Amino acid sequence: MQEPKSDPLLQRLEELNAIGVALSGEKDLNRLLESILLAAIKITHCDAGTLYSVTEYKALRFEIVRTNSLGIALGGTTGKPVNFPPVALYDHNGEPNNHNVVAYAVLNDRTVNIADAYHEQGFDFSGTRKFDAANRYRSRSFLTVPMKNHEGTIVAVLQLLNALDPDSGEVTTFSSSDQRLAESLASQAAIAITNRALINQLEELFESFITLINIAIDEKSPYTGGHCERVPVLTMLLAEAASRATEGPLANFHMSDKDRYELKIAGLLHDCGKITTPVHVVDKATKLHTLFDRIRLIDTRFEVLKRDAEIALLKEKVAALEMGHGDLAASEKTCRERIAQLDDDREFLRKANIGGEFMSPALQQRVQQIGQYRWINEQGKESDFLSQDEVYNLNVERGTLTAEERETINHHIVSTIHMLEALPWPTHLKKVPEYAGGHHERMDGRGYPKGLKGADMTLQARIMAVADIFEALTAKDRPYKEGKKLSDALSILGRMKLDQHIDPDLFDIFIRNQVYLQYAKDYLEPYQIDAVDVGKIPGYTP
């Protein structure tokens, strides 16, 4: 038994319903506008169409243009911009532009169905005639539909051109069913455009708040402010490289647009807890720095000891003259040696105060010995040359922070987690706290704050960990060090891989795909971008 032929109108209604579902799921506004026009062209069986958006300047901006028979495709995903000037809704005298059919449809909130533009009275189609002459085309039937959302606001205009007879392919007029279908599609599309625009505005507002937080951190410390900007960039570069892997342990890692946005937000917020960190700790440029660098006080003490040595020599000379003795060569030599020793000690403490990769026990012992010098302090009492706090700070083994200050710094990640977990994240951003809060964990479980091991960490957190470390190594705006060159930073990163600090597979991708070089070209100084011999990077096999 032969199946009955399907009803063309029913089929078109089903297409309209499917189109409505597809439009509601489109997240990119540019693709959404393109989908609307293509759907309208398909459902009304026409040759061409244009979609205009209503701007805040009382004009209609060309967004998407298609003419199938001429192969014209502008706007949307084509990468070809629409360079036509906007259509003004009002002239320079403030009068409504009712001579233009698209402006008329908006100003009068009505659909305009024209059988033949060349014979239509009341509208100016001179521009259409010029286009036809230049392209050997004949514009005939027009269907112009204002797109009004659920609030009654016209947000766009759909203009369709040259309806085609389904059987003969000849240009015909738009039927009443064509008009109803186009109006129904326009209504659904307007709501989809409005919803997408509102979501985009909310996302922009949300990201602006994040920027505001990072600006607040930046105001406290320009060093961490730059860090908050650069880590997300490097995170996304490495994540994209990992998602392109076609073999190895990361071959199954892929990111959707939602995944990318979630990781981007986590990157932007990964150090938001630093807003609670005292600025004198964040900006501790030297070991003795608090509100100012206390090495200046120690410099003054050295001058006091040198002055005391010179006074002692002078007193000895006066006594010798009174006693009739004249040979003080030994005393003068002793004084010179004492002053030379004090100058050498002062220079040593100045260097120790700067901080570095490692301070040996022997150097720490020398700090202890200098600290036991005796001097007359500002109260006129004899005391140790260095206080216990100064000795403790100067003997910091690595960097400039004491154990207590490092704990204060490390607490920022706890604050970050608490702050982020307190927010009512939507479903597509639920993992932001987990990603942002895990970038100081280590593969061997010796990280913080939770001591997670590699298998317990999300790949996104491990990506951010690599980005966070490399940015810190190469950052040129830190108060306590210069930014390292690429070769040095990669060697340190390689040793971290061997020490099970960072993810070995991500490290290999970081090197193999030259993620470091992509980042360096935009964020490092020329002197930092030196030649990298990957064969000499610890832990990496080319």
TIMAR-848587 format. One record per residue (C-alpha): z, x, y. Coordinates in pm, whole numbers, plus 50000, padded with zeros to 5 digits. Layout:
TIMAR-848587
ZXY ...
***
This chain:
TIMAR-848587
500005000050000 498985014050338 501845019450584 501525000050911 500535019951218 503435028251444 503705010551778 502555035452051 505085021652300 507905023952044 506875059451966 506955068252337 510395052352371 511625073452081 510165104052252 511945094052572 515235091152388 514745125252223 513885140352561 517075125852714 519175141852441 517425175452488 517895174452865 521615167752837 522035199152629 520115223052854 522455246853035 520005266553249 518995247253562 515645264753591 514695256653231 516015221353280 513655214753569 510745228553370 511645207253068 511755175953284 508245181053419 506745190453083 508375160152924 507025137353195 503505151253155 503705146052779 505155111152781 502675097753036 499635116152894 498575132353221 496925165253315 499215178653585 502475174953768 504865189454021 508635187654042 510285190554385 513975194454461 515605179354767 517155206754980 520055204555220 517595211355503 515845177355465 512855191855286 511285191154941 510995224954770 508355231154503 510185240454181 507655236653896 503865232653908 501575226353611 497855218153581 496855220453216 493075218553255 493115246753512 495685267953331 498005267253634 501675272953552 504095282653828 507875283353842 510355278153561 510185303753280 506725316353376 508045343353606 505435332753863 506995319454182 505765288154358 504805300754703 503845267554861 505795258755177 508385230655148 507435195255240 509405183755545 510945149055530 510865146555910 508545160956172 509655182156470 510365150356668 512675137056399 510165110756287 509945103355910 507045120555735 505645089155576 502095103355569 503005125955280 503295106154958 506145127454815 508185125255137 507435087855154 508815082354803 512105099154901 512435083355245 511755048455110 513385052854768 510435038754580 507855048654321 504295052454446 501475046154197 498035055254335 494825047854146 492575071454343 493855094654618 490415097054781 490355059554848 494045054154925 494885043255278 498035053855468 498625088255310 497285122455409 495585138755109 493725165555307 495675192955126 494705177554792 491035177454890 491215214454987 492825222954651 490115203354466 487335220654657 488775255054590 489355248654219 486435225254134 488925198554044 489115161354114 492555147454185 492465110254121 495525091054000 499025099154128 502455087254014 505285098154242 508825089954125 512035097454319 514795110054089 518045092654175 521335101554003 524265079253904 525685081854256 522475067954409 521465101654556 517865113154529 518055148954404 514415155754314 510925140754301 508525139354007 504835137754092 502345133053807 498605136753847 495525123953661 496585101553377 494375107053071 493105080552833 494565089452490 491315081552312 488555093652545 490455119752745 488965105853065 491025103953383 492445069353434 495215052053626 498895053253541 499775020653367 502854999753433 504345012453105 503635048153219 505495040653540 508495025353363 508745054453121 508485079553406 511155060953603 513445059853302 512925096953241 513475104153611 516785085653604 518045104953300 516735137553440 518405132253778 521755127753607 521135159053397 520235178853711 523345166453894 525605174353600 524115208953558 524425215653931 528065204553928 528815226553629 527095255853800 529165249654113 532375248553911 531435280853735 530655297154070 533995284954205 535775298053895 534115332153922 534945332754293 538615328354207 538335357253962 536715378154235 539565368254464 542095381354212 540205414154182 540005416754560 543785412254573 544165440554321 541665460754524 543715455254839 546715469854656 544695498554517 541015506854568 541105526254241 541825496654014 539575474354220 536555495554132 537685496053771 537795458053759 534195457153880 532755484053652 534375476753315 532645442553279 529275458853350 529795485653087 531225460052843 528085438752862 525785469052829 527525479352506 527715443552377 523965438752428 523255471652251 525475460951959 523745427051935 520385444551900 521515464251594 519315456451293 521135477551038 524595490550965 527975473050997 527005455151322 523655441351203 525115406251182 526605406751532 524665383851767 525585367252093 524575333552229 524545326452603 527995310952557 529265342552388 527905363852669 529545342852937 532875342852754 532845380752720 531775384853083 534735364053204 537105383452977 535775415953124 536315403853478 539895393853397 540865422053161 543215438353415 544325408053617 547945416053520 547795446953743 548435423854034 552085425953922 552145464153897 553885482754184 551315499954399 553235532954415 552875535454037 549205525354027 548355550054303 550565578854188 548185606954275 550625635254197 553755638953987 556065638454290 554265610454473 556255579454567 555815566154919 554655601355001 554175633754808 557595650154777 556015684454721 556225687555101 560015686555079 559935714054819 557595734355041 560265732155312 562955744155071 560835774454983 560575782555352 564375779855374 564815804355082 562315828355236 564105825555570 567445831855394 566005862955227 564765876155562 568105868255732 569955886055454 567755916655507 568315915855882 572075912955833 571965942655599 570045962455861 572595954156132 575455964155903 573675996555814 573176005156181 576825998656252 577806020955961 575326047756060 573086043655756 569306043155812 567536041355474 566906004855383 563636009455192 565085995654872 566425964755046 563085958755220 561265961854887 563675937354728 563125912755014 559335915754987 559455910354612 561715880154658 559395864354914 556345871754694 558115855554399 558955824854606 555335821954723 554165824454362 556705798354250 555635775154528 551975778154430 552905771954067 554795739854153 551925728054368 549555731354071 552075715753833 552405686554073 548675678454044 548895669353676 546275674953411 545355672153047 548325691752910 551385710953033 552695736252782 556425740352696 556365774952858 555225760053189 557825732853162 560485759453107 559385777453424 559895744953620 563425743353476 564135779253585 562875773553940 564945742153954 568095762653900 567595783654213 570425778454458 569945768154819 571935753155106 570775717155135 570535694755444 574255686155411 575115723055429 576155723955062 574935747254793 572925728754526 570145732354269 566755739054422 565175709354236 566875676654155 566865664253796 564395637153897 562035662854047 562235684753736 561625654253518 558545644053717 557095679053744 557415683553368 555285653153284 553165666453001 549915647753074 548725631653395 551155622153669 553175593153526 556615595453370 557345576453049 558995548653251 556085546353493 553595546153207 555545517753052 555305499253384 551545505153388 551215494653024 553095462553096 550085450553296 548375440652971 551375419252875 551185402853216 547435398053168 547985380352836 550765358252974 548665348853278 545545340953077 547315322252799 548905299553060 545475286653169 543875255153014 540685272052895 537735249852797 536445253252442 533665277652528 536165301552692 539075298452449 538875334752337 539055350252684 542815358352653 542255374052312 539335395652427 540945406252755 544365411852599 543135434552320 541385462552505 544365486452476 544765482452101 543655510851873 541835511751542 544795529551380 547335504051504 548975527251758 547795508152063 549615481852268 550955456052323 550715442051967 549885473251766 546855456651607 544665476051367 540895475551373 540505447751119 542845425751324 540945431051650 537925411051761 534745430951801 534625419852165 538065435252230 536915467452062 533815467652282 535955463852591 538245491952473 535345516652463 534135504952805 537635507252955 538135543052834 534705556052933 534975540453279 538405556553329 537095590653220 534105590053454 535665571353748 535295592254062 537735571954275 540985578554089 543735594354304 544805619754043 541525633953911 537795638353964 535325618853755 534265638053446 530695647553370 528885628453096 529085656852843 532835660852891 533535623352883 531485618752564 533255647852396 536625632052471 535335598452346 534115615352028 537535630351963 538995595752012 536685583051740 537885610551503 541495601851592 540815565151498 541405554451855 538125535851907 535665517251683 533425543451514 530405520151483 530525510451849 530865547251942 527695555451748 525785527151918 527145538452255 525585572852196 522475563152000 521355536452248 522285558152549 524485530852690 526355558252877 523145568453057 522235532753158 525675529753314 525625564453470 522405558353663 524055530553863 527705541153884 528075579053857 527405606654109 524385629154044 526635658953969 528255639253684 524955632053507 524525664953326 522465672453015 524005657952700 523445675052364 524365647052124 524505672151840 527585687652002 529495655052053 532475654351814 532265626751555 528615618351613 525805625351369 522325620951522 
***
